[in-house]
Amino acid sequence: MTVILRLHCDQLLGGRIDRETATGMMTVATVEQSGDGLVVHLWQDPASVGLEHLEELHAKDCNDLLKRIARPDVTVTMPNV
């Protein structure tokens, strides 16, 4: 089963990661600025199950984060805002 995530990201403001569920998109993590990059904080929520690899994930920018989140069973989109 493929997990579909939507990354809302801004290098200065951070953002969030949403997951597609049967009831719609649910926010599963926040993205915060940390030092010279970004860090992900996974929410403790049933919608976050199976995404434990995201906890404390570090990236240098939004594009790097997009690449680090993706996996063979995880599809990530980053909408243009």
DSSP file (Angstrom, degrees, kcal/mol; ACC not computed):
  #  RESIDUE AA STRUCTURE BP1 BP2  ACC     N-H-->O    O-->H-N    N-H-->O    O-->H-N    TCO  KAPPA ALPHA  PHI   PSI    X-CA   Y-CA   Z-CA
    1    1 A M              0   0    0      0, 0.0     2,-0.4     0, 0.0    72,-0.0   0.000 360.0 360.0 360.0 129.4    0.0    0.0    0.0
    2    2 A T        -     0   0    0     72,-0.1     2,-0.4     2,-0.0    72,-0.2  -0.679 360.0-142.4 -86.3 133.4    1.4    3.4   -1.0
    3    3 A V  E     -a   74   0A   0     70,-3.1    72,-3.2    -2,-0.4     2,-0.6  -0.802  12.6-152.2 -91.3 133.1    1.4    6.2    1.5
    4    4 A I  E     -a   75   0A   0     -2,-0.4    16,-2.6    16,-0.4     2,-0.3  -0.942  16.8-179.3-112.3 121.4    0.7    9.6    0.0
    5    5 A L  E     -aB  76  19A   0     70,-3.1    72,-2.1    -2,-0.6     2,-0.5  -0.882  17.6-152.4-118.0 149.0    2.2   12.6    1.8
    6    6 A R  E     -aB  77  18A   0     12,-2.6    12,-2.8    -2,-0.3     2,-0.6  -0.986  12.5-153.9-121.2 120.6    1.9   16.3    1.1
    7    7 A L  E     - B   0  17A   0     70,-3.1     2,-0.6    -2,-0.5    10,-0.2  -0.845   8.4-170.6 -98.2 120.3    4.8   18.5    2.2
    8    8 A H  E     + B   0  16A   0      8,-2.9     8,-2.0    -2,-0.6     2,-0.4  -0.952  27.1 167.9-106.1 112.7    4.0   22.2    2.9
    9    9 A C  E     + B   0  15A   0     -2,-0.6     2,-0.4     6,-0.2     6,-0.2  -0.982  28.4 175.6-140.8 139.1    7.4   23.7    3.4
   10   10 A D  E  >  - B   0  14A   0      4,-1.5     4,-2.7    -2,-0.4    -2,-0.0  -0.989  30.3-136.4-136.8 130.5    9.1   27.1    3.7
   11   11 A Q  T  4 S+     0   0    0     -2,-0.4    -1,-0.1     1,-0.2     4,-0.1   0.842 104.6  31.6 -56.3 -37.4   12.8   27.4    4.4
   12   12 A L  T  4 S+     0   0    0      2,-0.1    -1,-0.2     1,-0.1    21,-0.2   0.825 128.3  35.5 -91.5 -34.4   12.3   30.3    6.9
   13   13 A L  T  4 S-     0   0    0      1,-0.3     2,-0.3    19,-0.1    -2,-0.2   0.616  92.7-143.5 -97.5 -14.1    8.8   29.5    8.3
   14   14 A G  E  <  -B   10   0A   0     -4,-2.7    -4,-1.5    18,-0.1    -1,-0.3  -0.641  20.5-159.5  83.5-145.0    8.9   25.7    8.4
   15   15 A G  E     -BC   9  31A   0     16,-2.5    16,-2.5    -2,-0.3     2,-0.3  -0.968  10.9 -83.1 165.7-148.2    5.7   23.9    7.6
   16   16 A R  E     -BC   8  30A   0     -8,-2.0    -8,-2.9    -2,-0.3     2,-0.4  -0.957  17.7-130.3-151.0 165.2    3.8   20.6    8.0
   17   17 A I  E     -BC   7  29A   0     12,-2.3    11,-3.1    -2,-0.3    12,-1.4  -0.994  23.4-163.5-123.2 125.5    3.4   17.2    6.4
   18   18 A D  E     -BC   6  27A   0    -12,-2.8   -12,-2.6    -2,-0.4     2,-0.4  -0.801   5.0-149.8-107.2 150.2   -0.1   15.9    5.7
   19   19 A R  E     -BC   5  26A   0      7,-3.2     7,-2.7    -2,-0.3     2,-0.5  -0.958  18.8-121.9-119.8 138.0   -1.0   12.3    5.0
   20   20 A E  E     + C   0  25A   0    -16,-2.6   -16,-0.4    -2,-0.4     2,-0.2  -0.669  41.1 170.9 -77.4 125.5   -3.9   11.1    2.8
   21   21 A T  E >   - C   0  24A   0      3,-1.9     3,-1.4    -2,-0.5    26,-0.0  -0.727  51.1 -93.6-125.2 176.2   -6.3    9.0    4.8
   22   22 A A  T 3  S+     0   0    0      1,-0.3     3,-0.1    -2,-0.2    -2,-0.0   0.775 127.4  45.7 -62.5 -26.1   -9.8    7.5    4.1
   23   23 A T  T 3  S-     0   0    0      1,-0.4    -1,-0.3     0, 0.0     2,-0.2   0.345 125.7 -87.7-100.4   6.0  -11.3   10.6    5.8
   24   24 A G  E <  S-C   21   0A   0     -3,-1.4    -3,-1.9     2,-0.1    -1,-0.4  -0.756  72.7 -19.7 122.1-169.0   -9.1   13.2    4.0
   25   25 A M  E     -C   20   0A   0     -2,-0.2     2,-0.4    -5,-0.2    -5,-0.2  -0.600  58.2-169.7 -79.2 132.1   -5.8   14.8    4.6
   26   26 A M  E     -C   19   0A   0     -7,-2.7    -7,-3.2    -2,-0.3     2,-0.4  -0.980  24.8-120.8-123.4 133.8   -4.5   14.7    8.1
   27   27 A T  E     +C   18   0A   0     -2,-0.4    -9,-0.3    -9,-0.3    20,-0.1  -0.595  35.3 169.1 -72.4 128.9   -1.5   16.6    9.5
   28   28 A V  E     +     0   0A   0    -11,-3.1    15,-3.3    -2,-0.4     2,-0.3   0.537  57.6  14.0-117.8 -13.4    1.1   14.1   10.8
   29   29 A A  E     -CD  17  42A   0    -12,-1.4   -12,-2.3    13,-0.3     2,-0.3  -0.995  59.2-132.0-159.3 157.9    4.2   16.2   11.4
   30   30 A T  E     -CD  16  41A   0     11,-2.2    11,-2.6    -2,-0.3     2,-0.5  -0.843  15.2-144.8-110.4 154.1    5.6   19.7   11.7
   31   31 A V  E     -CD  15  40A   0    -16,-2.5   -16,-2.5    -2,-0.3     2,-0.3  -0.984  23.4-176.3-118.9 122.4    8.7   21.0   10.0
   32   32 A E  E     - D   0  39A   0      7,-2.8     7,-2.5    -2,-0.5     2,-0.3  -0.886  31.2-107.6-122.1 150.5   10.7   23.5   12.0
   33   33 A Q  E     - D   0  38A   0     -2,-0.3     2,-0.3     5,-0.2     5,-0.3  -0.565  39.2-179.5 -71.8 137.0   13.8   25.6   11.3
   34   34 A S  E >   - D   0  37A   0      3,-2.7     3,-2.0    -2,-0.3     2,-0.3  -0.895  52.4 -56.1-145.1 109.3   16.7   24.2   13.2
   35   35 A G  T 3  S-     0   0    0     -2,-0.3    -1,-0.0     1,-0.3    -2,-0.0  -0.408 122.9 -13.1  60.5-118.5   20.2   25.8   13.0
   36   36 A D  T 3  S+     0   0    0     -2,-0.3    -1,-0.3    -3,-0.1     2,-0.2   0.116 135.8  18.8-102.5  21.4   21.1   25.9    9.3
   37   37 A G  E <  S-D   34   0A   0     -3,-2.0    -3,-2.7    -5,-0.0     2,-0.3  -0.676  86.2 -72.5-156.1-149.9   18.3   23.5    8.1
   38   38 A L  E     -DE  33  59A   0     21,-3.2    21,-2.2    -5,-0.3     2,-0.3  -0.913  27.8-162.0-128.0 152.2   15.0   21.9    8.9
   39   39 A V  E     -DE  32  58A   0     -7,-2.5    -7,-2.8    -2,-0.3     2,-0.4  -0.993  14.2-135.6-136.0 144.1   13.9   19.2   11.3
   40   40 A V  E     -D   31   0A   0     17,-1.8    16,-2.0    -2,-0.3     2,-0.5  -0.804  10.4-164.5-100.9 138.1   10.7   17.1   11.3
   41   41 A H  E     -D   30   0A   0    -11,-2.6   -11,-2.2    -2,-0.4     2,-0.2  -0.957  16.0-144.4-122.7 110.6    8.7   16.4   14.5
   42   42 A L  E     -D   29   0A   0     -2,-0.5   -13,-0.3   -13,-0.2     2,-0.2  -0.516  15.5-126.3 -75.4 136.5    6.2   13.5   14.0
   43   43 A W        -     0   0    0    -15,-3.3     2,-1.4    -2,-0.2     5,-0.1  -0.565  18.6-119.2 -79.7 146.4    2.8   13.8   15.9
   44   44 A Q        +     0   0    0     -2,-0.2    -1,-0.1     3,-0.1   -15,-0.0  -0.724  69.5 124.7 -85.3  91.3    1.7   11.0   18.2
   45   45 A D  S >  S-     0   0    0     -2,-1.4     3,-2.0   -17,-0.1     4,-0.3  -0.984  75.1-112.4-150.0 149.1   -1.4   10.2   16.3
   46   46 A P  G >  S+     0   0    0      0, 0.0     3,-1.2     0, 0.0    -1,-0.1   0.820 116.7  61.7 -56.3 -30.2   -3.0    7.1   14.6
   47   47 A A  G 3  S+     0   0    0      1,-0.2   -19,-0.1   -20,-0.1   -21,-0.1   0.673  97.0  61.0 -69.6 -15.5   -2.5    8.8   11.2
   48   48 A S  G X  S+     0   0    0     -3,-2.0     3,-2.1   -21,-0.1    -1,-0.2   0.516  73.2 124.9 -88.5  -6.5    1.3    8.8   11.9
   49   49 A V  T <  S+     0   0    0     -3,-1.2    -5,-0.0    -4,-0.3     0, 0.0  -0.302  75.9  21.0 -58.8 132.4    1.6    5.0   12.2
   50   50 A G  T 3  S+     0   0    0     -2,-0.0    -1,-0.3     0, 0.0     3,-0.2   0.388 103.8  88.3  90.4  -2.4    4.2    3.7    9.8
   51   51 A L    X   +     0   0    0     -3,-2.1     3,-2.4     1,-0.1     4,-0.4   0.066  41.9 123.7-113.0  23.4    6.0    7.0    9.4
   52   52 A E  G >   +     0   0    0      1,-0.3     3,-1.2     2,-0.2    -1,-0.1   0.745  62.4  72.4 -58.6 -24.5    8.4    6.7   12.3
   53   53 A H  G 3  S+     0   0    0      1,-0.2    -1,-0.3    -3,-0.2    -2,-0.1   0.656  88.9  63.7 -65.6 -13.9   11.3    7.2   10.0
   54   54 A L  G X  S+     0   0    0     -3,-2.4     3,-2.2     2,-0.1   -14,-0.3   0.751  73.6 111.8 -80.7 -24.2   10.3   10.9    9.8
   55   55 A E  T <  S-     0   0    0     -3,-1.2   -14,-0.2    -4,-0.4     3,-0.1  -0.291  96.5  -6.7 -58.9 125.9   10.9   11.6   13.5
   56   56 A E  T 3  S+     0   0    0    -16,-2.0     2,-0.3     1,-0.2    -1,-0.3   0.693  89.1 166.4  62.2  22.6   13.8   14.0   13.9
   57   57 A L    <   -     0   0    0     -3,-2.2   -17,-1.8   -17,-0.3     2,-0.4  -0.537  21.7-152.6 -68.1 128.5   14.6   13.8   10.2
   58   58 A H  E     +E   39   0A   0     -2,-0.3     2,-0.3   -19,-0.2   -19,-0.2  -0.829  19.1 170.4-107.4 143.5   17.1   16.7    9.3
   59   59 A A  E     -E   38   0A   0    -21,-2.2   -21,-3.2    -2,-0.4     3,-0.1  -0.982  37.3-131.5-147.4 154.9   17.4   18.3    5.9
   60   60 A K  S    S-     0   0    0     -2,-0.3     2,-0.3   -23,-0.2    -1,-0.1   0.796  86.3 -15.1 -80.4 -27.2   19.3   21.4    4.6
   61   61 A D  S  > S-     0   0    0    -24,-0.1     4,-2.3   -23,-0.1     5,-0.2  -0.922  81.4 -79.6-159.6-177.4   16.2   22.8    2.8
   62   62 A C  H  > S+     0   0    0     -2,-0.3     4,-2.4     1,-0.2     5,-0.1   0.887 125.1  49.9 -63.3 -40.8   12.7   22.0    1.5
   63   63 A N  H  > S+     0   0    0      2,-0.2     4,-1.8     1,-0.2    -1,-0.2   0.896 111.2  49.2 -66.0 -39.3   14.0   20.2   -1.6
   64   64 A D  H  > S+     0   0    0      2,-0.2     4,-2.1     1,-0.2    -2,-0.2   0.904 110.8  51.1 -64.0 -41.0   16.4   18.1    0.4
   65   65 A L  H  X S+     0   0    0     -4,-2.3     4,-2.0     1,-0.2    -2,-0.2   0.908 105.9  55.1 -62.8 -42.4   13.5   17.3    2.8
   66   66 A L  H  X S+     0   0    0     -4,-2.4     4,-1.4     1,-0.2    -1,-0.2   0.912 110.6  45.7 -56.2 -44.5   11.3   16.2   -0.1
   67   67 A K  H  < S+     0   0    0     -4,-1.8    -1,-0.2     1,-0.2    -2,-0.2   0.874 112.2  50.9 -67.4 -38.3   14.0   13.7   -1.2
   68   68 A R  H  < S+     0   0    0     -4,-2.1    -1,-0.2     1,-0.2    -2,-0.2   0.789 108.8  51.2 -73.0 -27.7   14.6   12.4    2.3
   69   69 A I  H  < S+     0   0    0     -4,-2.0    -1,-0.2    -5,-0.2    -2,-0.2   0.866  90.8  94.2 -75.5 -37.0   10.9   11.7    3.0
   70   70 A A     <  +     0   0    0     -4,-1.4     5,-0.1    -5,-0.2     3,-0.0  -0.242  47.4 165.1 -63.4 142.5   10.3    9.8   -0.2
   71   71 A R  B >   -F   74   0A   0      3,-1.3     3,-1.5     1,-0.0     5,-0.1  -0.897  54.5 -91.9-144.2 169.4   10.6    6.0   -0.1
   72   72 A P  T 3  S+     0   0    0      0, 0.0    -2,-0.0     0, 0.0    -1,-0.0   0.853 130.6  36.2 -56.2 -33.7    9.5    3.2   -2.6
   73   73 A D  T 3  S+     0   0    0    -71,-0.1   -70,-3.1     1,-0.1     2,-0.5   0.282 108.9  76.7-102.4  10.2    6.2    3.0   -0.7
   74   74 A V  E <   -aF   3  71A   0     -3,-1.5    -3,-1.3   -72,-0.2     2,-0.5  -0.973  59.5-165.1-126.2 118.0    5.9    6.7    0.1
   75   75 A T  E     -a    4   0A   0    -72,-3.2   -70,-3.1    -2,-0.5     2,-0.4  -0.890  11.8-166.5-100.8 128.2    4.8    9.2   -2.5
   76   76 A V  E     -a    5   0A   0     -2,-0.5     2,-0.3   -72,-0.2   -70,-0.2  -0.953   7.3-174.7-120.5 132.9    5.5   12.9   -1.6
   77   77 A T  E     -a    6   0A   0    -72,-2.1   -70,-3.1    -2,-0.4    -2,-0.0  -0.910  11.7-158.2-119.2 152.6    4.1   16.0   -3.3
   78   78 A M        -     0   0    0     -2,-0.3   -70,-0.1   -72,-0.2   -72,-0.1  -0.882  20.1-143.3-130.2 100.2    5.0   19.6   -2.6
   79   79 A P        -     0   0    0      0, 0.0     2,-0.5     0, 0.0    -2,-0.0  -0.287  18.6-115.0 -65.2 145.7    2.2   21.9   -3.8
   80   80 A N              0   0    0      1,-0.1   -72,-0.0   -72,-0.1    -2,-0.0  -0.686 360.0 360.0 -78.1 127.8    3.2   25.3   -5.2
   81   81 A V              0   0    0     -2,-0.5    -1,-0.1    -3,-0.0   -73,-0.0   0.406 360.0 360.0-106.1 360.0    1.9   28.0   -3.0
